[in-house]
Amino acid sequence: MSNSTPTPQTSRPAATGESTSTLVNRLWSYCELLRHSGVSTLDYVEQLTYLLFLKMADERSRRSGRFRVNESEEPLVPPGRDWASLMTRSAEALVDHYEFILKDLGSRPGTMLGEVFTKAQNKIHEPAVLERLIKDLINPHRWTTEKQDLKGDAYEGLLQRGAEDRKTGAGQYFTPRPLIDAMVDCVQPQLGETITDPACGTGGFLIAAHANLVERYEDKLYGDEGRKLQTGAITGYELVRETARLALMNMLLHGIGTSEAKPLITIKDSLAKPPQRFYDIVLANPPFGVGSVTGESYVSRTDFWAQTTNKQLNFVQHIYNLLTTNGRAAIVLPDNVLFEGGAGAEIRRRLLETCDVHTLLRLPTGIFYANGVKANVLFFDKTGPRSGGRPATKSLWVYDFRTDQRFTLKQRPLRREHLDDFVECFRSGGGDHFARKETDRFRPYSYDELIARDKVNLDLTVLQSKSGASSTLASPDVIAQEIVDELEVALAEFTAVARALKQGKPVPTDSGDGNSTESSEDQER
């Protein structure tokens, strides 16, 4: 097999005014074709990211600029294993060479490049299909710009489209991007701080934190500070190798990390052992279920306040232990974490005593890919008790974004501007939570009020529905569309069952309730 490097074909930039959504729609339309060839959505996205990475690396190697450490740095992908080498081949030779590239790049242990391609396999075996994807859909367009390392947003958009196609199961990996962005805007990461997500899924929180830093500190990201941001200031943990691979790809495609550096995602069960490294900021949407994410029914750790099978409560304790002194956390949590008794009450009490638990955002239903999820975002700072042994929490400000609010994934999806009022309220004290301004949706509960509640129950509301239960009902056309969507999902699930029975395969199962350990280990991250 030849490893010579041919003269690269010149890509043209995306058409003037071409949006990320246009790129996503183009790639998604081809995904629809591939599904008829037996290539699943996640398989297609995975294969696409291999190819996009090779294409971006080719563009990056032929220009200088902010994303190169120096002019003499080695290309991200070695010659002969790069995009240019794919462009000179056709038919079976193209398939053979693509498979050679996947195998060769995966044999580089201890590097981000090696981790991305570890055990990578070609899932697009039809030569004509692979050639069209490479030469007609990807190559004609330039995916990098001077302001961002590449069209990583298009990749993320494709993942989200896969999540919307709920019958593929891809939706388990997603927290709505508008919510992620609002959480990051509230936490306001600072240059030099370390950031992690202990259940990172495909890396949405990490990418948003990086984008926030780049936007606010762009002129300072040269030299040592920029290198720190690329080599370990932002890291994550993920149990499932395939999901970790997608996270690493997502990070590289958004300009986080370098191909020969140590992987920024650690593949491990975050709950299994006490943390070995500590962070200034933790952003997370922990998986639903019970016990440890490895499937153990019980987690026993000496650094936990209480032992419980509730996975979210265990993640709350784990995140507390992950934080440095004065570290900040923002966590998406289901309602049961706010009111569950026993260990839950003890964990909430200890959290109020040792941390400044300052903000609770009550989220509406209809914003997650799993139906009926009732969730919240809890913000706290690990300050330790105040002088005189007084509890760290003075008051918990609750923002009610649930009452009289209704969203759906298709008819009225959550947008970032829907959370503008919350972010404004969050910041209204200018950093002093006690000086915040109260509104009809935003009010404080003192520590004394909280600790006096039965079981330290934090299931708090601010508003009563103005028009009774009927006010939460959507318009008839929205309700009708929701019914159609649900019927389409049900039909797809029945079709999958029928196909499995016909082929003699195990019948696919999904409880859909967000509580089973298997179906929701990586729920909504």
Salt bridges, closest charged atoms under 4 A:
GLU18 OE2 - ARG26 NH2 2.62
GLU32 OE2 - ARG35 NH1 3.21
ASP43 OD1 - LYS123 NZ 3.20
GLU46 OE2 - ARG245 NE 3.14
ASP58 OD2 - ARG62 NH2 2.64
GLU59 OE2 - LYS55 NZ 2.32
GLU73 OE2 - ARG68 NE 3.54
GLU99 OE2 - HIS125 ND1 3.93
ASP104 OD2 - ARG81 NE 3.00
ASP104 OD2 - ARG108 NH2 2.85
GLU115 OE2 - ARG241 NH1 2.61
GLU131 OE2 - LYS135 NZ 3.13
ASP149 OD2 - ARG60 NH1 2.95
ASP149 OD1 - ARG63 NH2 3.57
ASP153 OD1 - HIS254 NE2 3.38
GLU156 OE2 - ARG177 NH1 2.29
GLU156 OE1 - HIS254 NE2 3.61
ASP165 OD2 - ARG35 NH1 3.04
ASP165 OD1 - LYS167 NZ 2.82
ASP181 OD1 - ARG177 NE 2.81
ASP185 OD2 - ARG416 NH2 2.87
GLU193 OE2 - ARG328 NH1 2.84
GLU218 OE2 - ARG66 NH1 3.51
ASP224 OD1 - ARG227 NH2 3.11
GLU238 OE1 - ARG525 NH1 2.24
ASP303 OD2 - ARG301 NH2 2.77
ASP335 OD1 - ARG362 NH2 3.50
ASP335 OD2 - ARG402 NH1 2.81
GLU346 OE2 - ARG349 NH2 2.75
GLU346 OE2 - ARG350 NH1 3.58
GLU353 OE2 - ARG349 NH1 2.76
ASP381 OD1 - HIS358 NE2 3.33
ASP381 OD2 - HIS433 NE2 3.92
GLU417 OE2 - ARG415 NE 2.58
ASP420 OD1 - ARG416 NH1 2.76
GLU449 OE2 - ARG443 NH2 3.78
ASP459 OD1 - ARG362 NH2 2.75
GLU482 OE1 - ARG406 NH2 3.11
ASP485 OD1 - LYS410 NZ 3.57
GLU486 OE2 - ARG166 NH1 3.29
ASP522 OD1 - ARG525 NH2 1.60
